Amino acid sequence: MEQTLQFLEEQNIEKSLIKGIREFRRKYTVPEEEKGRIVKPDMPFYGKEVLEMSIAALLEGENLLLTGAKATGKNVLAENLAWIFGRPVYNVSFHVNTDSGDLIGTDTFVDNEVKLRKGSIYRCAQYGGFGILDEVNMAKNDAVSVLHATLDYRRCIDVPGYDKLDIHPASRFIGTMNYGYAGTKELNEALVSRFLVIDMPNQDQETLEFIFKSRFPELKESAMKQWIGLFMDLQLKAQNGEITTKALDLRGMLGALKTIRQGLSPALAVKMGVVNKCFDVFEKEIVQDVVMTRIPDTWTPEDVF
């Protein structure tokens, strides 16, 4: 726990919030069978203001809705918050076929008896987990009705055919959403009112430098500047509508750097991680031109690491 909280202290997070996290973790233990769901994030989240808003809201029992453009770290933040609070994670990725049965559970036969096969929301509510509701603006009406009940101030779920489930006092729900993706829709006011909303800021140079240094401490300074510059260039072009956000993929860039570390040519790596994310030939040409100004074809892995 101290190592996790030290990370917050390094970002100068308000001391009262760190104290609140300590008390929360001491107050709410995790059942042994659910401890495997407490997962350390692959990447730490860097951003004092956003972390303070998130922690304050969760300590007060509020649910969070994280909105914003692609590559702003919504899921990274959600995973980090669950780790910081020491809670098991239950992921729900919404799509057109996600219904109430997936969230609460469905009937099944066990030893010739009808029993409830618990869904993600049910288990999260039962064990005091953090539910990450990914792409919540893709939820269809049947699933939204479950969310209305779950996120309500009464904090209980009526399970049809079974008893009422009181939501564990440590349970929190964190929704994420992107605008403009295929299948998304506007959230209704009743659902939005059940969240506190954080509009995630775009990545800046300081944040990207922190991410690259933490993931690749052996990355050369000169190469890191070019990779950061590449991301910032693509982000600007996406904001101006010159390209879509397909190539604006931080995970893709980090994946490309991993392959370079294995010995792959930087030109081939960036093609896999960035350029080939675009399927429109004209957009691909624009992205390729941006890449060439930052990652020369003559570079070798030794120029990067």
Kinemage of the C-alpha trace (Angstrom):
@kinemage 1
@onewidth
@group {chain A} dominant
@subgroup {mainchain}
@vectorlist {calphas} color= white
{ca met a 1} P 0.000 0.000 0.000
{ca glu a 2} L 2.765 2.448 0.915
{ca gln a 3} L 4.378 2.105 -2.503
{ca thr a 4} L 1.059 3.007 -4.154
{ca leu a 5} L 0.533 6.010 -1.910
{ca gln a 6} L 4.133 7.120 -2.428
{ca phe a 7} L 3.287 7.482 -6.116
{ca leu a 8} L 0.517 9.900 -5.112
{ca glu a 9} L 2.839 11.810 -2.781
{ca glu a 10} L 5.314 12.245 -5.647
{ca gln a 11} L 2.560 14.053 -7.555
{ca asn a 12} L 1.839 16.279 -4.528
{ca ile a 13} L -1.689 14.950 -4.094
{ca glu a 14} L -3.516 16.660 -1.214
{ca lys a 15} L -2.502 14.983 2.077
{ca ser a 16} L -6.099 14.767 3.336
{ca leu a 17} L -7.011 12.683 0.261
{ca ile a 18} L -4.115 10.276 0.848
{ca lys a 19} L -5.181 9.979 4.483
{ca gly a 20} L -8.730 9.205 3.297
{ca ile a 21} L -7.438 6.407 1.055
{ca arg a 22} L -5.533 4.860 3.974
{ca glu a 23} L -8.656 4.889 6.131
{ca phe a 24} L -10.789 3.473 3.277
{ca arg a 25} L -8.388 0.576 2.726
{ca arg a 26} L -8.240 -0.208 6.447
{ca lys a 27} L -12.019 -0.075 6.783
{ca tyr a 28} L -12.915 -2.265 3.806
{ca thr a 29} L -11.151 -5.589 3.447
{ca val a 30} L -11.422 -7.813 0.373
{ca pro a 31} L -12.708 -11.421 0.561
{ca glu a 32} L -9.941 -13.939 -0.087
{ca glu a 33} L -11.673 -15.388 -3.164
{ca glu a 34} L -11.784 -11.957 -4.847
{ca lys a 35} L -8.203 -10.830 -4.169
{ca gly a 36} L -7.135 -12.124 -7.582
{ca arg a 37} L -9.160 -9.274 -9.099
{ca ile a 38} L -6.948 -6.622 -7.484
{ca val a 39} L -4.702 -5.981 -10.443
{ca lys a 40} L -1.743 -3.614 -10.630
{ca pro a 41} L -2.155 -1.414 -13.726
{ca asp a 42} L 0.260 -1.816 -16.600
{ca met a 43} L 0.793 1.955 -16.626
{ca pro a 44} L 0.561 4.544 -13.802
{ca phe a 45} L -1.690 7.564 -14.322
{ca tyr a 46} L -0.044 10.975 -14.204
{ca gly a 47} L -2.177 14.073 -13.587
{ca lys a 48} L -2.541 15.783 -10.209
{ca glu a 49} L -5.779 17.666 -10.876
{ca val a 50} L -7.651 14.710 -12.375
{ca leu a 51} L -6.452 12.338 -9.625
{ca glu a 52} L -7.540 14.722 -6.875
{ca met a 53} L -11.009 15.152 -8.400
{ca ser a 54} L -11.396 11.385 -8.821
{ca ile a 55} L -10.175 10.436 -5.339
{ca ala a 56} L -12.329 13.077 -3.613
{ca ala a 57} L -15.439 11.878 -5.462
{ca leu a 58} L -14.828 8.189 -4.725
{ca leu a 59} L -14.107 8.813 -1.040
{ca glu a 60} L -17.524 10.476 -0.791
{ca gly a 61} L -19.253 7.478 -2.355
{ca glu a 62} L -19.857 9.066 -5.759
{ca asn a 63} L -19.610 7.314 -9.121
{ca leu a 64} L -17.470 8.742 -11.922
{ca leu a 65} L -18.017 9.227 -15.643
{ca leu a 66} L -14.809 9.810 -17.610
{ca thr a 67} L -15.345 11.496 -20.965
{ca gly a 68} L -13.009 12.898 -23.589
{ca ala a 69} L -11.168 12.143 -26.791
{ca lys a 70} L -9.291 8.952 -27.574
{ca ala a 71} L -5.875 8.428 -25.936
{ca thr a 72} L -6.621 10.647 -22.925
{ca gly a 73} L -6.140 7.785 -20.444
{ca lys a 74} L -9.725 7.086 -19.329
{ca asn a 75} L -9.288 3.345 -18.799
{ca val a 76} L -5.788 3.806 -17.377
{ca leu a 77} L -7.215 6.188 -14.773
{ca ala a 78} L -10.072 3.801 -13.904
{ca glu a 79} L -7.658 0.888 -13.392
{ca asn a 80} L -5.308 3.074 -11.317
{ca leu a 81} L -8.139 4.216 -9.066
{ca ala a 82} L -9.158 0.626 -8.317
{ca trp a 83} L -5.519 -0.200 -7.499
{ca ile a 84} L -5.080 2.918 -5.329
{ca phe a 85} L -8.182 2.012 -3.302
{ca gly a 86} L -7.190 -1.660 -3.183
{ca arg a 87} L -10.466 -2.954 -4.639
{ca pro a 88} L -11.224 -5.884 -6.969
{ca val a 89} L -12.072 -4.840 -10.544
{ca tyr a 90} L -15.107 -5.942 -12.549
{ca asn a 91} L -15.036 -4.878 -16.190
{ca val a 92} L -18.160 -4.473 -18.299
{ca ser a 93} L -17.619 -3.625 -21.971
{ca phe a 94} L -20.931 -2.416 -23.343
{ca his a 95} L -22.045 -3.353 -26.852
{ca val a 96} L -25.336 -3.844 -28.672
{ca asn a 97} L -25.852 -7.310 -27.173
{ca thr a 98} L -25.124 -6.431 -23.522
{ca asp a 99} L -28.367 -6.889 -21.587
{ca ser a 100} L -29.573 -7.075 -17.994
{ca gly a 101} L -28.709 -10.777 -17.801
{ca asp a 102} L -25.051 -10.047 -18.494
{ca leu a 103} L -24.985 -7.419 -15.747
{ca ile a 104} L -27.082 -8.973 -12.975
{ca gly a 105} L -27.021 -12.651 -13.888
{ca thr a 106} L -29.089 -15.438 -15.400
{ca asp a 107} L -30.671 -18.652 -14.164
{ca thr a 108} L -28.616 -21.814 -14.459
{ca phe a 109} L -28.841 -25.430 -13.257
{ca val a 110} L -26.469 -26.512 -10.457
{ca asp a 111} L -27.010 -29.924 -8.826
{ca asn a 112} L -30.522 -30.088 -10.319
{ca glu a 113} L -31.401 -26.729 -8.777
{ca val a 114} L -32.062 -23.406 -10.464
{ca lys a 115} L -29.493 -20.933 -9.196
{ca leu a 116} L -28.363 -17.466 -10.174
{ca arg a 117} L -25.205 -17.276 -12.246
{ca lys a 118} L -24.038 -13.884 -11.037
{ca gly a 119} L -23.162 -11.158 -13.527
{ca ser a 120} L -20.399 -8.556 -13.246
{ca ile a 121} L -22.545 -5.832 -11.682
{ca tyr a 122} L -23.982 -8.256 -9.120
{ca arg a 123} L -20.518 -9.483 -8.056
{ca cys a 124} L -19.182 -5.930 -7.923
{ca ala a 125} L -22.088 -4.866 -5.714
{ca gln a 126} L -21.747 -7.945 -3.515
{ca tyr a 127} L -17.996 -7.835 -2.878
{ca gly a 128} L -17.375 -4.077 -2.790
{ca gly a 129} L -15.528 -3.918 -6.072
{ca phe a 130} L -14.883 -1.137 -8.545
{ca gly a 131} L -17.012 -1.628 -11.653
{ca ile a 132} L -15.458 -0.208 -14.821
{ca leu a 133} L -18.272 0.457 -17.294
{ca asp a 134} L -16.438 0.741 -20.600
{ca glu a 135} L -18.149 2.641 -23.451
{ca val a 136} L -21.227 3.216 -21.313
{ca asn a 137} L -22.815 5.286 -24.104
{ca met a 138} L -23.184 2.079 -26.136
{ca ala a 139} L -25.507 0.513 -23.545
{ca lys a 140} L -28.965 -0.361 -24.846
{ca asn a 141} L -32.117 0.428 -22.890
{ca asp a 142} L -32.311 -2.945 -21.122
{ca ala a 143} L -28.793 -2.483 -19.697
{ca val a 144} L -29.376 1.209 -18.917
{ca ser a 145} L -32.347 0.280 -16.704
{ca val a 146} L -29.994 -1.863 -14.577
{ca leu a 147} L -27.513 1.015 -14.321
{ca his a 148} L -30.271 3.394 -13.197
{ca ala a 149} L -31.092 1.112 -10.263
{ca thr a 150} L -27.469 0.282 -9.429
{ca leu a 151} L -26.217 3.870 -9.419
{ca asp a 152} L -29.211 5.264 -7.551
{ca tyr a 153} L -28.738 6.824 -4.095
{ca arg a 154} L -30.679 3.936 -2.514
{ca arg a 155} L -27.786 1.593 -3.449
{ca cys a 156} L -29.733 -1.604 -3.893
{ca ile a 157} L -30.586 -3.929 -6.785
{ca asp a 158} L -33.827 -5.891 -7.123
{ca val a 159} L -32.922 -9.214 -8.725
{ca pro a 160} L -36.024 -10.616 -10.513
{ca gly a 161} L -37.019 -13.946 -8.985
{ca tyr a 162} L -34.528 -13.551 -6.141
{ca asp a 163} L -34.040 -11.225 -3.198
{ca lys a 164} L -32.963 -7.599 -3.060
{ca leu a 165} L -29.191 -7.039 -3.050
{ca asp a 166} L -27.835 -4.163 -0.975
{ca ile a 167} L -24.761 -2.699 -2.622
{ca his a 168} L -21.569 -3.019 -0.565
{ca pro a 169} L -20.508 0.352 0.912
{ca ala a 170} L -17.091 0.089 -0.802
{ca ser a 171} L -18.562 -0.449 -4.281
{ca arg a 172} L -17.967 2.302 -6.836
{ca phe a 173} L -18.729 2.499 -10.542
{ca ile a 174} L -16.554 4.281 -13.099
{ca gly a 175} L -17.979 4.790 -16.583
{ca thr a 176} L -15.900 5.680 -19.646
{ca met a 177} L -17.139 6.962 -22.987
{ca asn a 178} L -15.846 8.260 -26.309
{ca tyr a 179} L -17.844 10.518 -28.576
{ca gly a 180} L -18.589 9.680 -32.191
{ca tyr a 181} L -17.760 5.950 -32.211
{ca ala a 182} L -20.026 3.677 -34.245
{ca gly a 183} L -22.936 2.472 -32.088
{ca thr a 184} L -22.683 5.240 -29.475
{ca lys a 185} L -25.574 7.465 -28.461
{ca glu a 186} L -26.306 10.387 -26.157
{ca leu a 187} L -26.678 9.452 -22.501
{ca asn a 188} L -30.017 10.416 -21.003
{ca glu a 189} L -30.108 12.972 -18.200
{ca ala a 190} L -31.258 10.474 -15.586
{ca leu a 191} L -28.144 8.350 -16.100
{ca val a 192} L -25.712 11.285 -16.285
{ca ser a 193} L -27.154 12.688 -13.041
{ca arg a 194} L -25.949 9.552 -11.234
{ca phe a 195} L -22.303 10.363 -12.016
{ca leu a 196} L -19.811 13.090 -11.315
{ca val a 197} L -18.248 13.830 -14.708
{ca ile a 198} L -14.566 14.417 -15.487
{ca asp a 199} L -13.708 15.633 -18.990
{ca met a 200} L -10.244 14.171 -19.509
{ca pro a 201} L -7.657 16.647 -20.856
{ca asn a 202} L -5.556 15.862 -23.922
{ca gln a 203} L -2.100 14.451 -23.331
{ca asp a 204} L 0.611 17.070 -22.964
{ca gln a 205} L 4.380 16.858 -23.282
{ca glu a 206} L 4.988 16.514 -19.533
{ca thr a 207} L 2.533 13.628 -19.176
{ca leu a 208} L 3.903 11.784 -22.219
{ca glu a 209} L 7.455 12.169 -20.938
{ca phe a 210} L 6.407 10.632 -17.624
{ca ile a 211} L 4.734 7.686 -19.413
{ca phe a 212} L 7.655 6.964 -21.734
{ca lys a 213} L 10.237 7.232 -18.945
{ca ser a 214} L 8.277 4.967 -16.611
{ca arg a 215} L 7.717 2.317 -19.312
{ca phe a 216} L 11.100 2.556 -21.040
{ca pro a 217} L 13.770 3.916 -18.653
{ca glu a 218} L 16.469 2.911 -21.163
{ca leu a 219} L 14.908 4.995 -23.980
{ca lys a 220} L 17.383 7.569 -25.317
{ca glu a 221} L 16.503 11.208 -24.625
{ca ser a 222} L 16.772 12.239 -28.279
{ca ala a 223} L 14.529 9.379 -29.421
{ca met a 224} L 11.972 10.072 -26.681
{ca lys a 225} L 11.627 13.678 -27.852
{ca gln a 226} L 10.804 12.471 -31.364
{ca trp a 227} L 8.220 9.944 -30.163
{ca ile a 228} L 6.554 12.564 -27.984
{ca gly a 229} L 6.668 15.005 -30.889
{ca leu a 230} L 5.052 12.394 -33.158
{ca phe a 231} L 2.157 11.907 -30.759
{ca met a 232} L 1.664 15.666 -30.338
{ca asp a 233} L 1.748 16.207 -34.138
{ca leu a 234} L -0.885 13.503 -34.704
{ca gln a 235} L -3.012 14.839 -31.841
{ca leu a 236} L -2.986 18.320 -33.402
{ca lys a 237} L -3.943 16.977 -36.833
{ca ala a 238} L -6.784 14.953 -35.290
{ca gln a 239} L -8.050 18.045 -33.429
{ca asn a 240} L -7.996 20.027 -36.685
{ca gly a 241} L -9.953 17.311 -38.497
{ca glu a 242} L -7.124 16.501 -40.928
{ca ile a 243} L -7.069 12.862 -39.820
{ca thr a 244} L -9.274 10.602 -37.709
{ca thr a 245} L -8.132 9.406 -34.275
{ca lys a 246} L -7.244 5.911 -35.571
{ca ala a 247} L -3.510 6.707 -35.718
{ca leu a 248} L -3.633 8.593 -32.413
{ca asp a 249} L -2.958 5.448 -30.442
{ca leu a 250} L -0.662 5.626 -27.415
{ca arg a 251} L -0.948 1.873 -26.876
{ca gly a 252} L 0.183 1.388 -30.471
{ca met a 253} L 3.226 3.605 -29.939
{ca leu a 254} L 4.183 1.787 -26.744
{ca gly a 255} L 3.752 -1.529 -28.548
{ca ala a 256} L 5.984 -0.294 -31.375
{ca leu a 257} L 8.693 0.675 -28.874
{ca lys a 258} L 8.547 -2.824 -27.371
{ca thr a 259} L 9.223 -4.377 -30.792
{ca ile a 260} L 12.126 -1.964 -31.348
{ca arg a 261} L 13.542 -3.075 -28.003
{ca gln a 262} L 13.422 -6.615 -29.395
{ca gly a 263} L 15.507 -5.513 -32.381
{ca leu a 264} L 12.922 -4.538 -35.021
{ca ser a 265} L 13.639 -1.604 -37.313
{ca pro a 266} L 11.965 1.609 -35.980
{ca ala a 267} L 10.482 2.288 -39.437
{ca leu a 268} L 8.745 -1.112 -39.481
{ca ala a 269} L 7.698 -0.827 -35.830
{ca val a 270} L 6.044 2.574 -36.265
{ca lys a 271} L 4.291 1.263 -39.379
{ca met a 272} L 2.657 -1.474 -37.280
{ca gly a 273} L 1.915 0.712 -34.260
{ca val a 274} L 0.773 3.913 -35.976
{ca val a 275} L 0.571 4.078 -39.789
{ca asn a 276} L -1.290 0.817 -40.409
{ca lys a 277} L -4.026 1.807 -37.934
{ca cys a 278} L -5.407 3.938 -40.816
{ca phe a 279} L -7.291 2.061 -43.520
{ca asp a 280} L -8.041 5.029 -45.766
{ca val a 281} L -5.215 5.390 -48.310
{ca phe a 282} L -5.184 9.201 -48.229
{ca glu a 283} L -5.196 9.355 -44.438
{ca lys a 284} L -2.411 6.767 -44.333
{ca glu a 285} L -0.283 8.988 -46.601
{ca ile a 286} L -0.773 11.998 -44.293
{ca val a 287} L 0.182 9.947 -41.222
{ca gln a 288} L 3.188 8.469 -43.032
{ca asp a 289} L 4.418 11.969 -43.893
{ca val a 290} L 4.145 13.010 -40.233
{ca val a 291} L 5.985 9.854 -39.140
{ca met a 292} L 8.837 10.420 -41.604
{ca thr a 293} L 9.542 13.868 -40.139
{ca arg a 294} L 10.037 12.281 -36.714
{ca ile a 295} L 11.231 8.695 -37.233
{ca pro a 296} L 13.745 8.526 -40.121
{ca asp a 297} L 13.973 5.340 -42.211
{ca thr a 298} L 17.697 5.248 -41.441
{ca trp a 299} L 17.172 4.760 -37.717
{ca thr a 300} L 18.215 1.480 -36.135
{ca pro a 301} L 17.169 0.058 -32.743
{ca glu a 302} L 20.445 1.445 -31.352
{ca asp a 303} L 19.256 4.963 -32.168
{ca val a 304} L 16.231 4.436 -29.910
{ca phe a 305} L 17.574 2.292 -27.057
